[in-house]
């Protein structure tokens, strides 16, 4: 195997040469970089859902919606300001569509997330 010079075009090699592999990096910075890379934000300029919003929605879901709802409804994806949730029964899908405005308000208050749209999917059994 070659040395670091052989990795000149490789992003990992570039990161190692910049010193990221030799000094500690805050986890929040690492996660922010991963989110940007996955969402392709650097190329598109689309900031979308930040790490804080994503962590707030997924990490504080039970606090935002309550235990009764959380038992039947789970967040599966946050794409910009669109939240995709999965329900375990079609009746919950109907209920959640009626409660969408309340859900968006609760997520803003509890998780600090700005959600403009909620997509509801019924989980396959």
N, C-alpha and C positions, 0 to 999 in steps of 0.2 A: 504494500500500500504506500501511496505517496504521502508527502507532507502537506502542510497547510496551503502551500502554493498551488497544489493540484486542485484545491477546492475554490479557486478564485471566483468561479461563476456560481458556486453553490451558496445559497443564502445562509446555511448553517455555518459554512466556513467563514463567511463574512462576519457573522455574529461572533464567532470565536475570536477572530482577529480583532474585533472592536472591544473585546474584553468582557462581553456579557457572560461568558462561561467561567471567568476567573473571579468575578466579584458578585456579591449578592444583588439580586434585583427584587424589589418589592413585588409580592404576589399580585397586587392590583395592577401593576404595570405589565406584568407578564400576561395576565388575563385580558387586559385591554388590548394588547398586541394580538392575542389569539382571536378575540372577537373581531377586531379590524380585519385580520387576515381571512377569517371565515366568511365575513360579510363583504369582503373585497372593497372595503371603505377607502383605502388609500388610493386606489385607481379610480373609483367612481366618485369620490368626494361625498358619499352618502354616510353621514354620521349615524343615523338610525338609532337603534336602541343601544344605549351605553351599557357598560358593565354594571353600573349601579342600578339602572332600571331592571336589567336582566336578573341580577342578584336579588333585587327587591321583590320582583314578581314571583320568582321561583322559591326564594328563601323565606318569604313572609306570606305565602299563599294562604296558609291556614289562618293566620291573624287577619288577613284582609277579607276572607270570605266566610270564616267561621267553620267549625268542625263538621256541622251537618252538611254543608255544601261541599267542603273539601273531601268528604268521604265518597262523593259521587262525581266530582268535577276536578280535573287536574290540568294545569297548564302544560302544553307540550312544545310550544314554539313562540318566540317573540321576534317578529320580523318588522323592524322599524317600530311603527306605532300600532301594528296589528298583532293582537294576541290570539293564538290558536289554542283552544281548550278541547279536552276530550271528556265526554260524559259516558257513564256506564249504562244509561237507559235513555230512549228517545223522549221520555217524559221530562227528564232533566234538560234535554236540549231545548224543549219548548219553554220551560221555566226560565232557563238562562237567557233566552232571547228576550223575554219580557223584562228581565232584571239587568239587561246590558248596561244601561245608563248608571244604575246603582253600582254595578261591578266596577265600571270605569272610575267612578268617584272614589270608591273604597281603595282601589289600587293606587290612585293618586295620593290619597291621604296617608295610607299605611306604608306603601312601598315607594312612593315618590316617582311612580311610572306614569307617563302620559300615554294612554291607550285611546286611540281614535276608533278602532273597530275590533270586534270580537268575533272570531269565526268558531263555530261550534261543530264538533264532529262526534259522532256516536262510535264508541269503541266496539270493535268486533269481539264477539264472544268465542 
